[in-house]
Amino acid sequence: MFATKTGAHLASAITKSAFQQRWSSAVSTSYRKTREMASLGGAEHESPSLVIFDKDGTLLCFHTMWIPWIQHTAQSIETSTGLVLFPKIAQSLGLCLAENKVKPGLLAEGTTGQIANEISSLLMDNGIKSFEAREITNNSLTNSYDKILSTDLVKELADTVALFTRLKQHGTKIAVCTADNRKSSLLALKRMNVDHLVDMIVCGDDKNTAPKPSPHNAIKICKHLGVDQSKAIMVGDTRVDMEMAHNAELGAAVGVLSGIGCKDHLHRADVLLEHIGHLVNTFYENR
Ligand SMILES: O=C(O)COP(=O)(O)O
């Protein structure tokens, strides 16, 4: 019902702003067609029953929170080891120091567990024993977490309260599926004033979960909320968000350009939006 697989390639030949207009109209046309066909067949147009949101880069500005986090972590590791490692850590996780921007990579797409493994391996490659490497990494990551949680590094990318309220008025369930830990995810949703509007949250450090792009978490959310996978859509800013949606056979993979991924990185998106503020216009008949 939500599959709007219009060609991502259409975009490549046109300029950015023209591209954005063309792309959204191409998407709407295709989506309209799907709806028209559905109503010709006597079926009512159906809006998504569930929207699964990625958190960082989709609801919140990625860079505002995660650049200070990795900077604190690297600083603490350098203090513990006496080695200059920040450039190597940045490179291995996908932080571009020249632009001070997070690029696609583990920092943007991985869980804290995956990031910890990467940093530990890097410390071992630099002569630190395995046990010590893990201990230094874990302590540095935890201290850095505590540091950023005590500051207000939540920068919203759209009016989340308005969007979530609108979705609820349409009877749509809302879930958040993030690589981030539960503690900071809950705090972020609370700071955004939307914690009471979210039906389910799946986080990177939850038991019985699997990192994106595994379909596991998306399927788990659909089952728990009693929604058929084809009636759910996934909204995210990275390749793994799009791949999780396809792997779980969700109704649509919706890419947003407000985070890490550019249009090339998000080439598997069925629908590409500037930011989540355009979601209702794209997917709902009565806005
Ligand atoms: O915590 C991260 O690194 C990414 O989190 P996200 O899955 O919400 O984008």
PDBQT file of the ligand as one rigid body, heavy atoms in Angstrom, charges set to zero:
ROOT
HETATM    1  O1  LIG A 301      23.043   6.442  18.628  1.00  0.00    +0.000 OA
HETATM    2  C1  LIG A 301      23.431   6.438  17.465  1.00  0.00    +0.000 C 
HETATM    3  O2  LIG A 301      24.627   6.335  17.147  1.00  0.00    +0.000 OA
HETATM    4  C2  LIG A 301      22.424   6.523  16.326  1.00  0.00    +0.000 C 
HETATM    5  O3  LIG A 301      21.125   6.604  16.830  1.00  0.00    +0.000 OA
HETATM    6  P1  LIG A 301      19.880   6.485  15.808  1.00  0.00    +0.000 P 
HETATM    7  O4  LIG A 301      19.722   5.032  15.514  1.00  0.00    +0.000 OA
HETATM    8  O5  LIG A 301      18.739   7.070  16.580  1.00  0.00    +0.000 OA
HETATM    9  O6  LIG A 301      20.244   7.294  14.593  1.00  0.00    +0.000 OA
ENDROOT
TORSDOF 0
